[in-house]
Structures are given as structure tokens and as C-alpha cells.
């Protein structure tokens, strides 16, 4: 009986040690979830991760629907594994904050554009210039009013959208100041006059 208890104790200790060893190896071998805005590594959708804005994806309308609806359209070409696009996602989120109800914002992952010899003006490939990020603004009639590559400043996009919507130029409207909300996002607030 005593020998049986010793074997049982040994088996318990062996199993406990083996289980602890397996747990340690699993924990040490597990990759850490770490999203970095300044790397060209894929970590997920850039609008969700870096702009805190999952409502941009998937787009609510297609380009053809937007043009047919006679609404201004903002096309934003991007890839999820580009640091420039990751950083620009915040600007796109700001565009949606101010113009999201009046214009259709359509983020286009360029990896999803079908390869064709030619495109129609109602297809996203028609406006794409093979550089990301790229912003294209179409007015209500579907005419291009802005087509820029790279990290186009929000102010430049805002100026064109003000023209499209017949709003006062920024120089004649109230002075707004960026207020940081968190590490990546800002909001515009009236500047205090003290």
C-alpha cells in the first residue's frame, strides 16, 4: 500500500511538472499583439486600429451608387500594410466627422481593385494612380475636383469640400483649433479668445 502511495505521489508530481512546463512553453511561444503605426506590417484594418473608426468599413455605398445618387464622393485609396496609409487613416476619420453625412466616403483597398485593361468612371480603378494614400473628390456631377497622392493635409481636402458644398472659406469662418482626444485622434473646437 505504501509503495502504491509513493507511485501515486510521483505520478501527480510528474503530471504537475509536465503541465507547468507545457503552460510556460505555450505562454512564451505566443506572439504579442502589437500594432505599430510606423511600420509597413499588416495588423488589420487601418481605420479600425489607427483611426478608431470601424464605421468606414465596409463602405455604405459603391462608387456607382454614389455617383447615381448625385452626392459628392471622397475616394481614399489605401493598403493596410503601409505606414503612410496607417497615419492617414486619422485624417480620413476627420473627413467623415465633418462631411460624412453630406458626402459619401469610400475607402478603397487597392488590393481589391480587379486588374483590367480599362475602367469605367463608376469603377474605383478608373481614378487610381498606383500610389497610396490617394484622395479623389468628385462633386455632385461626378467631376474630379481634387486628385492628390500622399498624405494630403486635412486643410487642403477641407478647402476643396468647402468649394463643393458652397461653404465659407476657412479664412472667413470661425477659427477652430485641434484638441487631442487620444494618442491618434483629435477634434476641432472653437478657439478661445482670451
HELIX and SHEET records of a PDB file:
HELIX    1   1 UNK A    2  UNK A   29  1                                  28    
HELIX    2   2 UNK A   46  UNK A   49  1                                   4    
HELIX    3   3 UNK A   54  UNK A   56  5                                   3    
HELIX    4   4 UNK A   63  UNK A   68  1                                   6    
HELIX    5   5 UNK A   83  UNK A   99  1                                  17    
HELIX    6   6 UNK A  110  UNK A  112  5                                   3    
HELIX    7   7 UNK A  124  UNK A  126  5                                   3    
HELIX    8   8 UNK A  154  UNK A  164  1                                  11    
HELIX    9   9 UNK A  170  UNK A  172  5                                   3    
SHEET    1   A 4 UNK A 104  UNK A 109  0                                        
SHEET    2   A 4 UNK A  73  UNK A  78  1                                        
SHEET    3   A 4 UNK A 134  UNK A 138 -1                                        
SHEET    4   A 4 UNK A 144  UNK A 149 -1                                        
SHEET    1   B 2 UNK A 176  UNK A 180  0                                        
SHEET    2   B 2 UNK A 186  UNK A 190 -1                                        
END                                                                             
